[in-house]
Structure formats: structure tokens, C-alpha cells
Amino acid sequence: MDKMVVLLTASIMAIAGIFTLWGANLVRRTLPPENTTGEVCHAALFRFYSGNYEKDTKKLILVLENQRSVELRLENLYLIYGEDVKTFPLNERLEGNMLKSLIVNEVNDGFTSGTVKTNCPDVSLYFSYSQLT
């Protein structure tokens, strides 16, 4: 009888271990990707609040609004000039639930649109020249 109890307990523990491994692998595959700072990127969202381009000073001013609590790192600004793309490194933080003015100097006139890329691969912001005042 004692052997039967030990065998039954060992079988139950083995089955529990198998289910634990299976569950852990399932959770690992279904969780959203994290960015390099450990923040969950799927919860990130920001928008173009307002903007201005000053031709005489070649200054582009963008006001961006972070609509979530996830802090974002603004990495690059890409401006489209016809078939050409000009890249401006940003390296700015956009804290959660905040507005931020982003000033980019030495921007030549003639761009049609722009994109701000963040540390989250699927989180970026598009704006057009017509949205600027």
C-alpha cells in the first residue's frame, strides 16, 4: 500500500511539472515584446499636438503628447524631401502622460512630411508639413 501511495504521488508531481513547463512556455510566447529599457511597448501611444516651422531660423518645433504612462525615448526624426530623407538624431525622453516641445535646428525648407521614431519599434509618429503653422 505504501508503494502505491508513493507511486501515485510521484505520478501527480510529474504531471504537475509537465503542465507548469507547458504553461510557462505559453505565457512567454503570448506576452508582448518589451523594449530595451524594460517597458512594455504595446501600451505606448503618443500624438502630434502642434507644430511650427520657422523658415528664417530653420527651426522646427514639434509639441508631442504622450497619452499613456509608458515613458518613451524619441530616437530619430526623419524628414521627407521628395525622394530624399534627412535624419535628425533626437535622444529625448517623452515622459508618460506629458506634453513635450521638441526643437530641431538646421531644418531646411521643402520637406513634405516627417516621422518621429521611438525606442519601441512599432510606436512612431507621422506628421505632414500642412499640419505645421
C-alpha positions as CSV (number, residue, x, y, z in Angstrom):
1,M,0.0,0.0,0.0
2,D,2.8,2.4,0.8
3,K,4.4,1.8,-2.5
4,M,1.1,2.6,-4.2
5,V,0.9,6.0,-2.4
6,V,4.5,6.9,-3.3
7,L,3.9,5.9,-6.9
8,L,0.7,7.9,-7.2
9,T,2.3,11.0,-5.6
10,A,5.3,10.8,-7.9
11,S,2.9,10.5,-10.9
12,I,0.9,13.5,-9.8
13,M,4.1,15.6,-9.3
14,A,5.4,14.6,-12.7
15,I,2.1,15.6,-14.4
16,A,2.1,18.9,-12.5
17,G,5.7,19.6,-13.6
18,I,4.7,19.0,-17.3
19,F,1.8,21.4,-17.0
20,T,4.0,24.0,-15.3
21,L,6.5,23.9,-18.2
22,W,3.8,24.0,-20.8
23,G,2.1,27.0,-19.1
24,A,5.3,28.9,-18.8
25,N,6.1,28.4,-22.5
26,L,2.6,29.5,-23.4
27,V,2.9,32.7,-21.4
28,R,6.3,33.5,-22.8
29,R,5.0,33.2,-26.4
30,T,1.9,35.4,-25.8
31,L,3.4,38.3,-23.8
32,P,4.0,41.5,-25.9
33,P,7.6,42.3,-26.7
34,E,9.5,44.6,-24.3
35,N,11.8,47.4,-25.4
36,T,15.4,47.7,-24.4
37,T,14.6,49.6,-21.2
38,G,12.1,47.0,-20.0
39,E,8.9,49.0,-20.7
40,V,6.0,47.2,-22.4
41,C,5.8,48.8,-25.8
42,H,2.2,47.7,-26.6
43,A,0.9,50.2,-24.0
44,A,2.7,53.2,-25.6
45,L,0.9,55.9,-27.6
46,F,1.8,59.4,-28.4
47,R,0.4,62.0,-30.8
48,F,1.3,65.2,-32.7
49,Y,-0.2,68.1,-30.5
50,S,1.0,71.1,-32.5
51,G,4.0,72.3,-34.5
52,N,5.6,75.2,-36.2
53,Y,8.3,75.7,-38.8
54,E,10.3,79.0,-38.8
55,K,11.8,79.4,-42.3
56,D,14.1,82.3,-41.4
57,T,15.7,80.5,-38.4
58,K,15.4,77.0,-40.0
59,K,13.8,75.8,-36.7
60,L,11.2,73.0,-36.5
61,I,9.2,73.0,-33.3
62,L,7.0,70.0,-32.5
63,V,4.8,69.6,-29.5
64,L,4.2,65.9,-28.7
65,E,1.7,64.4,-26.3
66,N,2.4,61.1,-24.6
67,Q,-1.1,59.6,-24.0
68,R,0.0,56.7,-21.8
69,S,2.1,56.2,-18.7
70,V,4.9,54.4,-20.6
71,E,8.0,56.6,-20.9
72,L,9.2,56.8,-24.5
73,R,12.7,57.7,-25.8
74,L,12.5,59.7,-29.0
75,E,15.3,58.4,-31.1
76,N,15.2,60.0,-34.6
77,L,13.3,62.4,-36.7
78,Y,13.1,61.6,-40.4
79,L,12.0,64.4,-42.8
80,I,11.0,63.6,-46.4
81,Y,12.2,65.9,-49.2
82,G,10.7,64.5,-52.3
83,E,12.7,61.3,-52.8
84,D,15.3,62.2,-50.2
85,V,15.2,61.5,-46.4
86,K,17.1,63.6,-43.9
87,T,17.7,62.1,-40.4
88,F,18.0,64.1,-37.2
89,P,19.1,62.3,-34.1
90,L,16.9,63.3,-31.1
91,N,17.8,61.3,-28.0
92,E,15.0,62.9,-26.0
93,R,12.7,61.4,-23.3
94,L,8.9,61.8,-23.5
95,E,7.6,61.0,-20.0
96,G,4.3,59.3,-19.5
97,N,1.1,61.5,-19.7
98,M,3.1,64.6,-20.6
99,L,3.5,67.2,-23.3
100,K,7.0,68.0,-24.7
101,S,8.3,70.7,-27.0
102,L,10.9,69.3,-29.4
103,I,13.1,71.8,-31.1
104,V,15.1,70.8,-34.1
105,N,17.6,73.3,-35.6
106,E,19.1,73.5,-39.1
107,V,16.0,72.1,-40.9
108,N,15.9,73.2,-44.5
109,D,12.6,74.2,-46.0
110,G,10.9,72.0,-48.6
111,F,10.1,68.9,-46.6
112,T,6.7,67.4,-47.1
113,S,6.3,65.2,-44.0
114,G,8.1,63.7,-41.1
115,T,8.2,60.7,-38.8
116,V,9.4,60.5,-35.2
117,K,10.7,57.1,-34.3
118,T,10.9,55.8,-30.7
119,N,12.7,53.1,-28.8
120,C,9.5,50.9,-29.3
121,P,9.8,49.5,-32.9
122,D,6.0,49.8,-33.6
123,V,5.5,53.2,-32.0
124,S,6.2,56.2,-34.2
125,L,4.5,59.4,-35.2
126,Y,3.8,60.7,-38.7
127,F,3.0,64.4,-39.4
128,S,2.7,66.4,-42.6
129,Y,4.0,69.9,-43.4
130,S,0.4,71.1,-43.8
131,Q,-0.1,70.4,-40.0
132,L,2.5,73.0,-39.1
133,T,1.6,76.6,-38.5
